[in-house]
Amino acid sequence: MKTIKFSLICAAAVAGFFFSLINGSVEISSAQVFADLFGGEVAIDETKRQILENIRLPRTIVALLVGVNLSLSGAILQAVMKNPLADPHIIGISSGAGLFGIFAMMVANDALLVTPAAFVGAMAAASLIYVLAWKDGIRPIRVILAGVAVSAFLGAGISALLIFYSDKVQGALMWMVGGLSARSWQHVEILLPYSIAGTAATFLAARHLNVLQLGDEVATGLGLRVNRVRTVLTAIAALLAASAVCVAGLLGFVGLIVPHTARLILGSDYRILLPGAAFLGAAVVTISDTVARTAFAPAELPVGILMAMLGAPFFLYLLRREL
């Protein structure tokens, strides 16, 4: 049964990929898309080919990778922090990445520094939240409260940067909302190495995540170095979140919604949960981005706004259920 469910999730990811390529202000049929990607006899004119290959395809690949990264980051954080409400955006990790990323973007004015700076910020925020929430162990409500406080503090820093560098505020505001407009092959090249490395490391850590669910004492008894494993896993989650933030901005709630949905469908075994969350995250972000850019055409709604509209009620539902 789980194999069938997992296959359906994979099919949803593939469907989301082609749904994004087919739909837009210029009509491109599914037959033309398949012909351009895989070869075929269906004719496609040069204008549509350029739109498909240089606008829609890189944007779709970025959406897919961002969905994978944020979903895996959320799944790791929920396990490491023992908190079903943990999400890179909600608990402040994305804010840490955002503050350092915007600093590199505005002050240093160096695109190559954005991703490493965002990673440092994400890791610093995660460490601070973990330290503040620790008191004879980790409790979910303390993680949320510490995350909200850290996120507010980092948000104030972002606001200060926007005030001091008001001439660059437009680009930063779009980045803060979270969107994929005008993403190109350059963004794919920036994101892809981090996605491959982070995804591989996450899948290799599936067994450790399963052991952590048994509790610290049991995990220690089984020979797991709990604190070291938590530190490494938090670094992986921070890397995944930071790489997504540096390309897509502060896109929230993906890391909250997707792991929970995957857990409801596939169960709590991280060996299958992680791949399922990755494919489901790719489907959710690609489909959401397509809806956001086509629903109000010719105007384009940033996908971060749509994800917030979907994610906020889901978060409130989980909060009421957990408290």
N, C-alpha and C positions, 0 to 999 in steps of 0.2 A: 504493500500500500504506500509506504514512504517513497518507494522508487517511482511510482506513478505521480505522486505529489511533487517530487523533485523534478521530474520530467516536465510537468506542467509549468513549474516556475522557470525552468530553462526556456521553455517555449514562449513564456511571457516576455523574457528578456530579448529573445530574437524578434518577437513581434514588435516590441517597443523600439528596437533598433530600426526596423524597416518602416514603422509608423512615422518615426522622426524624419527619415529620408524622403518619404513620399509626400508628406503634408507640408504646405508652406504657401506663400503668396503666389508663387509660380507653380502651376499644376504639372507634376511629373508622375506618370503612371507607374504602377508597380512593375509592369513589364519593362519599361524603360530603365528603372533602377536596377533590376536584375540583369538586363542586357549590358549596362555600363559596368557593373561590378564583376560579373562573371562571364561576360561575353554572350552574344546572342544576335539574332537577326532583326530584332526590333530597332527601328531607327530612333535616334535621339539627336536633336540638333546641338550645335556647339554651345549655344547660350545655356541650355539646360544642363549640358555636361559640365560646364564651368560652375554653375550654381551647385550642382550635386557634389562635385569633387572638391571644390575649394571653399564652399560655405556650409552646406548641410552635413557632409560626411565628417569633417573635423569637429564640428560642433556636437554631432551625435556621439562621436567617440569620446570627447571630453565629458559629456553628460554621463555616458556609460561608466567611465573610470571614476568620476566623482561619486556616482551612486555606489560603486563597489567600495571605494575608500571610506566613505562616511558610514556605510552600513557595517563594515568590519570593525571600524573604530568604535562604533557604538556597542557592538556585540562584545568586544574585549572589555570596554569600560564597565559594562553591566556585570560582567563576571568578576573582574578585578576588584571593583568597589562594592560588590555584593548589593547592587542597587539597580532595580529594574527601571528606575527613572533616569539613569545615567545616560548622557548623550553629550557629544563634544560641544554642542551649542548651548544646551541648557546649563551645564555645570561650569562653563566658563573657559574650557580649553580652546574653543574657537575664538573667543575674545582675546585670549593670550596670543594666539597665532595672528589674529587681526591687528592687534596693537603693534606687534613687532614687524608684521608685514607692511602695514601702512607707514611705519617709521622708515623702513628700508625704501619704500616706494617714494615717499615725500621728501625725506631728509637726505638720505644717501643717494636717491634718484638712480638706483642700480637694480635693474630687473633680475640680474643673476643672484642678488642677495635676498630677494623676497622669500623664496622657499626655505633656505636655511635659517633665515631670521624668523620666519613663521614657525618653524620646527622648534627653535629655542624658546619662543614665546609659549607655544603649546605645552612643551615639556615643563617649563617653569610654572605655568598655571596649574597643570595636573599635580605637580609636586606640592605646590602650596595648598591646593584643595585637600590633598591626601593628609598633609600634616595637620591642617586645621580641623579635619573631620575625625582624626584619630584620638580616641580617649578610651583606653581599655578595649580596643577593637574598633571596627568600622560599623556604623549604623546608617541605614539608608537616609534617614531624615537629616542626619548631620552632614552627609555628603551634599544633599540638595541645598541646605542652608549655607554651607561653606561655599558651594559653587555659585549661588546667587550673589553672595557678598563679593566674591572675587570677580565675578562677571561685571558687577556694578562698578567696582573700582577700576577695572581695566577699561570699561566703557567710558568712564570719565577721562581716562588717558587718551582714548581715541577721539573724544569730543574736543579735548584740548589741542590735539594735533590738527584737527580740522579747522579750528579757530586760528591757530598760528599760521597755517598754510592754506588760507582761504582761496588762493588763486588756483589750487589743485583740488578743490573740494568736490567738484562734479564727478570726476572719475572715482574718487574715494567713496562717495555716497552710493554710487551704483555697485561698487565692490562690497560695501557693507550690507546692502539689501540681499545680495546673492543672486547672480544671474549669469547666463551663458551667452549673452549677445556678443557677436563678432569674434567668437572664439575660432582660432585658426590652427593650422598644422603646427605652428610654433608652440601653442599651448599644449598640444598633444605631446610634443617632444619634451616639454618641461615636466609634464605629469607622468608620462609612461614609466620612466625608470623607478620613480618612487612607488607607483602602483604595483609594479612587478615585484620589487623587493619587499614591500609591506605585505602584499597578499601572500607571497611565498612564506614569509616569516610567520604570518598569522596561521596559515594552514598547518605549518610544522608545530605550532604551539597548541593545537587542538587538544592533545592529550593532557597537557598541563592545565588547560582551562577546565576540563572535565574533573580533574583531581581537586582543583580549587573549590568546586561546588560542594565538595564533601565537608568543608570546614577546615580551618587552619590546623587544628590539632590532628585531625585524621590525615590531612595532606602532609604534615610534618612527619607523622608516624610512617607514612608510605615513602619517606625519603625525599620529599620535595622541599627545596629551600624556598619557602614561601615568600619571604621579603625580596629575595633576589629575582624570583620569577615575576612577582608583581611589578618590580621596577622595570624589567625588560619588556614585559607586556604593555606597561603604560607608555614606554618609549615607542613601541610599535604603533600603539593607538595614536599617540601624538604625531608621529611621522605621517600616518595615513590622513589624519585630520588636517594637518598643516599643509600637506601637498594639495588637498582638495580646496582648502581655503585660499591658497595663493592663486589658484586659477579661477575658482567659482565665487570667491567672496564668502561672506558669512551665511552660508546656506544652512538653515536650521532644520531640526526635527527628522531628518532622514535617518540619523543614527538612533533615534528613539523608535520610530514607527516600524522600520524594516526588521530589526532583530526580533521585536515582539511578535510581529506577524509571522516571521519565519519560524519562531519557536512554537507558536500555536499550530502551525501546519506540520512541522517536521519533528517536533519534540526538542528535548534539551541536550541531546548528544552533540557536542560541538564538532565532531568529525563530519557530520552531515549538516548541522546548523550553519556553520560558517560558509560553505559553498552555496547553500540555499539563500543565505542572507546576501551574499555577493551578487548572485543572479537576480534576486528580487530587488535589490537596491538599484541595479542597472535598469531594470524594467520601470521602477517607480520614477526615477529621475528623467529618463529619456521620454517617457509618456507625459509626465508633468510638464517638462520643458516644451514639448510640442504643443500641448494644450495652451500653455501660457503664451506662446508666441503666435498662435493662430486664432484663439477664441475672440480676441478683440482687434483683429487685423483691420486696418494697417498698423494700429498701435500694438506695441509688444509689452506684455506684462512680465517683469522679472520672475523667474521661477521661484525665487526665495519667498515672494509674497504668497504664491499659491501653496507652497509647502507649509508656511506659517498658518494659513487658513485651515489646512488639513491637520497639521500637527498639534496646534494649541488645544482643540477639543479632545484629541487623543491623550495628550498629556494630563489634562484635567481629569479624564476618566481614570487613568492609571493612578493619579495622585489620590483620588477618593477611594480607590480600591485598596491601596497600600496602607493608608493611614487608619 
